[in-house]
Amino acid sequence: MTLDANIPQVADPKASIAEERKAPSFPIRELTYWLDGDKKVTELKEQIMLELERDPLWRVSDHPNLTLAETRERAMKKIRRLADQATSRPLEETMVRMSIISVVDPGFWTRFGVHFGLFFGALQGQASPAQLAYWMEKGAFTMQGVTGCFGMTELGHGSNVAGLETIATFDPNTDEFIVHSPTITATKWWIGGAAHTATHCAVYAQLLVGGKRYGTKTFVVQLRDTQTFELMPGVNIGDLGKKMGRDQIDNGWIRFTHVRIPRSHMLMKHTKVMRSGEVIEPPLAQLAYGALIQGRVSMVGDSANVAKRALTIATRYASVRRQFSDGTPGALESKLIDYPIHQHRLLPLMAQTFAMIFAAREMNTSYMQLMSQLNELGDSKGAAVDAAIKNLKETHATSAGLKAFCTWMCLNIIDQCRQSLGGHGYSAYTGLSQAYSDFAVHCTWEGDNTILTLQCGRYLVATALDALKGQPLPENLAYLKDAIKSGMVLETKPFSGKSAAEVSSLAALKAAWSSVAANAIVNAVRDFKAGVAKGLSKDNAYEFSSASRLHAARMHTYTYLLHRFVAQVEQSPAALRPILTLLAQLFGAHSAVQHSGEFLQAGFYSGAQIEALKVFVNDACAQIRKDAVPLTDAFDYSDYIINSPLGRYDGDVYEKYFELVTSLNPQKPVPYFDSLIRPLLERTNESQPGPELEIDQE
């Protein structure tokens, strides 16, 4: 029997992906070390990935088939295992381990992080040294005697922390605080760990002393008896049940009914309440919020890590999946990755991911410097405090903008990669449908993205107004110098280059994005001033300019991402610089094309130059396509971490996909055949006769 020559040949997927690795333009391993920051970090990551893969408790392939109860129970078993590891191993190792786990099992990462990141983080950031020592002795660090949760969000309040309704009233007769939920909307809501796990809660409540409110402070409230696990008097807790994603965490609600706690359970690193009832507030209350930035900073890195996994799956699959041929009889079908439209679909997302990787590195460094600066303040006054406040405001605004736009960017990357898998992307076993559901919450918690973007925009307007009064501009806003000199009347000098190479150079793109960001901030300042001129209060004038503030924050954040990307390219090893330069150019150029109206409005690029940018994007995608698989290899995620048959390193996608689906869904008799299907199939269509009518008998 001979095969019909007109039937297309069937390619070996393993051979297809092997072709992609034959001639990378850069040393893959060296890029891995550069992305991780150090060869030792890479080796540590690979060791941890192997440990997780070989531990039966960390099996992940069956996650789609687990019930809610099974999911939570398995997560708790992991907590039991990891609690000792996390507190006995070096901090650097623990941080690397958790960054990997956040990709492998994001729901568990959240449940574990509620205690160590949020609850214990609140103690570290807001407890006095004596209080921190007390809670450490109680077992708050090791989870021995204390498991904590973080009680900020309420049924009626989320982003507006100052508007929280829970009240902590000081009783001078007993030297206690009375914690109370006065309304239904004061119920603590979405509290991770509350439903099943937590014994204690870091509760955010309004401090009330002598009939006077002193704002939102943090109180440690015991929820359950640590021996019997019974709820404490006055504490009511319920389970919030099934969610869109991250079912590993037991989110719950909490209501307090006149719950008494010792005065010393108010965290007093900053505001202090004396035995006499005297309230001593810090000279600069905003210093207390420095520790709250950490969550936003970590989510920039998490966005990059999750995007790396999604792109690895989509890119490897696109390199083995074949669709259609050129019509030549018997010819192989073409790889998806060879189609220019598919390159446009994935490779700009690759550039975005690299931008997030480098922004996360920069943001983490800035945050660590800020916390070191705040911790060294002590009782300092004057210039040192002023410098710390300025740095705090800048770091807060930058982290707010990055958290918003990087999480939005990552969520889009996940879904675009999922869609690029075709029908297989809809399967729970190919890895991206659940990734989308699990990641979506990043756009809401630790600050709703729109609110954070507006906060960033408010900072940009306020900083520009201060600069007009003579205050120096921070480095990240140096591009505003010309606007400040001209009194916020910006006249952009059009770019003179015409060719694709000229308009897409890193220098041109940096100048272009700086011009657009400056123009957006000028417009936001104009709208703010217009609100003031209408007689609006300062706060209402900011609301009046909210749309332009949000836009200014978007343009500023994209500019920051590009500038940080270019800075990392300039510091990179020579062997990596060509591919990183091309990726940085693609990020800046593709983003500019997506926002071409802004560049035309600012007057930096003309319509013809935007067309030249499009030509460059086409050429850059074609060039990067040759390195697409090697770039995902440099992310260095094992098949266990990828957890998708379509993203396997060896390309054996179809065999492994079939094996996974059939092993997790073995054939068995249909349980409702006799009760539902058989009656459906065997029903008759004969109608029942009605009663005989008298008129028919006449």
Secondary structure by P-SEA (a helix, b strand, c coil): cccccccbbbbcaaaaaaaaaccccccaaaaaaaaaccaaaaaaaaaaaaaaaacccccccccccccaaaaaaaaaaaaaaaaaaaacccaaaaaaaaaaaaaacaaaaaaaacccccaaaaaaccccaaaaaaaaaacccccccbbbbbcccccccccccccccbbbbbcccccbbbbbbccccccccccccccccccccccbbbbbcccccccbbbbbbbccccccccccccbbbbbbcccccccccccbbbbbcccccccccccccccccccccbbbbcccccccccccaaaaaaaaaaaaaaaaaaaaaaaaaaaccccccccccccccccccccaaaaaacaaaaaaaaaaaaaaaaaaaaaaaaaaaaaaccccccaaaaaaaaaaaaaaaaaaaaaaaaaaaaaaaaaaaaaaacccccccccccaaaaaaacccccccccaaaaaaaaaaaaaaaaaaaaaccccccccccaaaaaaacccccccccccccccccccaaaaaaaaaaaaaaaaaaaaaaaaaaaaacccaaaaaaaaaaaaaaaaaaaaaaaaaaaaaaaaaaccccaaaaaaaaaaaaaaaaaaaaaaaaaaaccccaaaaaaaaaaaaaaaaaaccaaaaaaaaaccccccccccccccccccaaaaaaaaaaaccccccccccccaaaaaacccbbbbccccccccc
